[in-house]
Amino acid sequence: MRDIASGLFIFIVLAGGSPHLLGWFMLVATGIAVGDALIVLRSNGPKAAVYGIHGGTAVVMLAISVLLLIA
């Protein structure tokens, strides 16, 4: 449910905001992916999920937020 709500927040910010505002939102939301990676890592989950799924998502979100902030 958290992921669905986060996605809806992005659409709201896209509809009413600027690329700069969306960039800040994405930068803060990157913490969700990092937190999920840490949870899986600490619970001895599969490393592929830690680095491939959550870590990869965090890197992509960070890159997108930087691009939006410099736009």
C-alpha positions as CSV (number, residue, x, y, z in Angstrom):
1,M,0.0,0.0,0.0
2,R,2.9,2.4,0.8
3,D,4.3,1.9,-2.7
4,I,0.9,2.7,-4.3
5,A,0.5,5.8,-2.2
6,S,4.0,6.9,-3.1
7,G,3.2,6.5,-6.8
8,L,0.0,8.5,-6.4
9,F,1.9,11.3,-4.7
10,I,4.3,11.5,-7.7
11,F,1.3,12.0,-10.0
12,I,-0.1,14.7,-7.8
13,V,3.3,16.5,-7.7
14,L,3.6,16.1,-11.5
15,A,0.1,17.5,-12.1
16,G,0.5,20.6,-9.9
17,G,4.2,21.2,-9.4
18,S,7.4,21.9,-11.1
19,P,10.3,19.5,-12.1
20,H,12.3,21.0,-9.2
21,L,9.6,20.1,-6.7
22,L,9.3,16.6,-8.2
23,G,13.1,16.2,-7.9
24,W,13.0,17.0,-4.2
25,F,10.2,14.6,-3.7
26,M,12.0,11.8,-5.6
27,L,15.2,12.5,-3.6
28,V,13.3,12.1,-0.3
29,A,11.5,9.0,-1.6
30,T,14.8,7.4,-2.4
31,G,15.0,6.8,1.4
32,I,12.1,4.2,1.0
33,A,14.2,2.1,-1.3
34,V,17.3,2.4,0.9
35,G,15.3,1.5,3.9
36,D,13.8,-1.5,2.2
37,A,17.3,-2.7,1.2
38,L,18.5,-2.3,4.8
39,I,15.5,-4.3,6.1
40,V,16.1,-7.2,3.7
41,L,19.9,-7.1,4.4
42,R,19.4,-7.2,8.2
43,S,16.9,-10.0,8.0
44,N,19.4,-12.1,6.0
45,G,17.3,-11.9,2.9
46,P,18.6,-12.7,-0.6
47,K,21.5,-10.4,-1.7
48,A,19.9,-10.2,-5.2
49,A,16.9,-8.5,-3.6
50,V,19.1,-6.2,-1.6
51,Y,21.3,-5.0,-4.4
52,G,19.4,-5.9,-7.5
53,I,15.9,-4.7,-6.6
54,H,16.0,-2.2,-3.8
55,G,19.6,-1.0,-4.4
56,G,19.0,-0.6,-8.1
57,T,15.7,1.2,-7.5
58,A,17.5,3.6,-5.1
59,V,20.2,4.4,-7.7
60,V,17.7,5.0,-10.4
61,M,15.6,7.2,-8.2
62,L,18.6,9.2,-7.1
63,A,19.7,9.7,-10.7
64,I,16.2,10.9,-11.7
65,S,16.0,13.2,-8.8
66,V,19.4,14.8,-9.6
67,L,18.3,15.3,-13.2
68,L,15.1,16.9,-12.2
69,L,16.8,19.2,-9.7
70,I,19.3,20.5,-12.3
71,A,16.6,20.9,-15.0
